[in-house]
Amino acid sequence: MAESENSKELISVLWSGADILRSKMDANEYKDYLLGIVFYKYLSDSFLIKAYDLIYDEKPESLRSALEAYKEALEDESAEELKEQIKSECHYVIEPQLTYTCFADAARNNAFNREQLQKAFNNIEQSDPLFADLFTDIDLYSNRLGTGDQKQSDTISSLIKEIDKADLLNSDSDVLGNAYEYLIGQFASETGKKAGEFYTPQAVSKILTKIAIAGQETKRGLSVYDPCMGSGSLLLNAKKYAAQPGYIKYYGQELMTSTYNLARMNMFLHGIVPENQILHNGDTLDGDWPTGEETNFDMVLMNPPYSAKWSASVGFLQDERFSDYGVLASKSKADYAFLLHGLYHLKNNGTMAIVLPHGVLFRGAAEGKIREKLLRAGNIYAVIGLPANLFYNTSIPTCIVVLKKHREGRDVLFIDASRKFDKGKKQNAMTDEHIDSVIELYGKRETVEKESYLADFEDIEKNDFNLNIPRYVDNFEKEEEVNLNALLDEMKKTDEEIGQVQGEFVSLLKDLTSSDETIMSSLNELVGMIEGNRCE
């Protein structure tokens, strides 16, 4: 089966799983059930395939044959050795009766037991710190699944049967990962405002990633960091554009625990080995992370919450991330706190790309001082204005700020991409053609009329370090000049036509008669008015 067909079939199965839950709860809740159970199937299927491979050194024909071979092997005296071998490679062990294959059989025979699935979740969570608390958002006993034990159990059972149709045995990590990404995108669309917590639209992700990876595509052991990683989609984009994706190290932090769990699952489903995913659940601004051996990265990608509140307590002036600037981002707008955190963790020869509201380009007070310091140091490399209404959680236009740690010049490239979109019912969308034109302008790094402007430091200084894009890129479309003579001729012609129609109308009125004197008086008055107007 072709990869695209396989991917479509997988998406179709997973989406019909969502249909089972859609009438019971909103997308922000049912995404946890659906994605969590899909992930358990992935762990179980991967485990059986690995076990069969270790026993027979080949891929099984089916998951059932893999399960039978595993059961048989457990009766052998070398069973413990097999388990240890699988554990060292997969980081977990699943008992035969707790495999997804067994659960699906039980569901089809109306013998499914929720307690067994809960036990399976617990065993995975306890098998390795990698999986700690991974399934905590899945409440198998929630009233939202139905009223009473039987209805709740039936809902989970139906979901298990539906998802079992997904053929993970013959799907590679890219097909499965892409299907998972598609689901996350669909949930973002359904969830609306809450989607900002876990999802960056793919078009914006592509631009950020292509910019940050430019010139580093062939680097082996590329490190990429997202301090507000959401579901991890933005981080995972790096593997699409790197020459050696198997060696990328992914570093990410996320405040929301349920979203952090989603990112961990997303990493595994994209085939990222445990040693290459270093993820953390915590508050990016309150406590700096990472602080261990690896603290600076080749690529920093960020789509932080816009104009969020933070403590901005005076102690942060001693924090290495902010201490060079003498002031802190205001309590009501943490945009520059996120930006400075990311820049602090950028390697000297790396690139950072962050999405922020336009206010960061021109607001004064503390933000103005931080912006001036960044510009004087040559840290701000480019500013790209994006179209409005691209995101699910806000309709405001946003911009991408590109930063470098150390470079020769202090010029700034401005790109106005605000008109590069296709209008949609709910959201606007940027096509690959729009994205490519932005990347081309970024690569050229020169002034292109109505599209981009390369401003030298003196230009920016003259503008009091205001980076508002219209100050640099003039995209004003001059209206076509009006030909007055042609317009007068047209007006005369129209007047003549009106006169002709009025004349015909008056003659029709004059032909009208009535025995009622009042009506005739009114009729004559109307005729007089029209004729009088025609004479003026």
HUNOR-V73161 format. One line per field, one symbol per residue. psi: psi as a letter, one per 40 degrees, with the letter a starting at -180 (. if undefined). burial: I if it has 24 or more other C-alpha atoms within 12 Angstrom, else O. Layout:
psi: ???
burial: ???
This chain:
psi: hiddddddddddddddddddedediidddedddddddddddddddddddddddddefihididddddddddddeeieedddddddddddeeihhideeidddddddddefehhddddddddddddediddehfdedehheeiedeihidddddddddddddddeehgedfhidddddddddddddddddddbdedddehhidddddddddddeheedehhfhhhhhegebeedddeddedeidgdeehhhhiihdhddddddddddddeefhideehgihhihdddhhiieadheiidhhhhgihhfiiidfiddeeehddedeeeiiiideheddddddddddehideahhhhhiiddedeiabdddddddddddeedhdihhhiiifdideieiiiihhhiidhidieihhhhhedegihhiddiiihidddddddddddddfihhhedihhhiddddddeffhehdeddhhfhhhihihhdddddddddddddddddddddddddddeiiiehddddddddddddddddddd.
burial: OOOOOIIIIIIOIIIIIIOIIIOOOIIIIIIIIIIIIIIIIIIIIIIIIIIIIIIOOOOIOOIIOIIIIIIOIOOOOOOOOIIOOIOOOIIIIIIIIIIIIIIIIIIOOOOIIIOIIIOIIIIIIOOOOIIIIIIOIIIIIIOIIOOOOOOIIIIIIIIIIIIIIIIIIIIIIIIIIIIIIIIIIIIIIIIIOIIIIIIIIIIIIIIIIIIIIIOIIOIOOIIIIIIIIIIIIIIIIIIIIIOOIIIIIIIIIIIIIIIIIIIIIIIIIIIIIIOIIIIIIIIIIOOIIIOOOOIIIIIIIIIIIIIOOIOIOOOIOOIOIIOOIOIIIIOOIIIIIIIIIIIIIIIOIIIIIIIIIIIIIIIOOIIIIIIIOIIIIIIIIIIIIIIIIIIIIIOOIIIIIIIIIIOOOIIIIIIIIIIIIOOOOOIIIIIOOIIOIIIOIIOOIOIIOIIIIIIIIOOIOOOOIIIIIIIIIOOOOOOOOOOOOOOOOOOOOOOOOOOOOOOOOIOOOOOOOOOOOOOOOOOOOOIOOIOOOOOO
